[in-house]
Amino acid sequence: MTYQTKRDFPPRDDNSRFRQSQFPKGDLPQDQEEQPDPQYSTRRKIAVYGGSFDPIHNGHILIANKIVELGLVDEVLFVPTLNHPHKKNGLAASAEHRLNMLRLALEPYKQFSFTDIEIAKADEPSYTIDTITTLTHVFTDCELFLLIGMDCLANLHTWHRATELVQRNKFIIYPRPKCLPPPIFELQKRFGAVNAHKLMGSIIQDPELELSTLNATEIRNAEKDKLSIEKFVPEAVDKYIKDNKIYSR
């Protein structure tokens, strides 16, 4: 059984936890104003975790696990992109390989799932605001959060329809080593006072929070140089990379 991106989902009783996309013809649904939630929401909370995942590594797993452990969300939905508008040098692994690596990495975790909703848009760039709008219309009974790293907060204003994205959506912002948030006055200039405080309030505040220094580019380069990456990626992903010679020179 696969998950379809339409309004009626089957129960979560499969092992793959793959939410396959079926885009409607024509334009994406129009954005709707975010409705205030009751003080204590009983809706299932899902973090939408976008990225290249080229490859998915233990740092990604750490972050996703931690926000579930902290009770911030019930599930993390990984959303690999096909053509990342913020990456100039393209992607090293194909969409098929990255989906396969995600499937292998996430298989042990019932609280994780993934979707090809952006990869299915092979003929155009993937923009977060379009993805989250579609997912909002799919998961009508869930509360969605955009999960981003602190490094992304610094350039969030460069994202497509950035102010609208911030205004209409909830965020979870994960700290990164040696990465401070932009000054509040900078966020206010970029997004307005209300949105600036919203973003600052979305940063996870935990002095004991474990941070990851792993970097996908360094992992790819290590594999190209025939160095071991087994400590950086799940075992099944390490084997898949080697068997398929994904990052070999």
Secondary structure, DSSP 8 states (H G I E B T S, - for coil): --EESSS----S--SS-EEE----SSS-----------SS--SEEEEEEEE--TT--HHHHHHHHHHHHTTS-SEEEEEE-SS-TT-SS--SS-HHHHHHHHHHHHTT-TTEEEE-TTTT-TTS---HHHHHHHHHHH-TTEEEEEEEEHHHHHTGGGSTTHHHHHHH-EEEEE-BTTB----HHHHHHHH-HHHHHHHHTTB---TT-------HHHHHHHHHTT---TTTS-HHHHHHHHHHTTT--
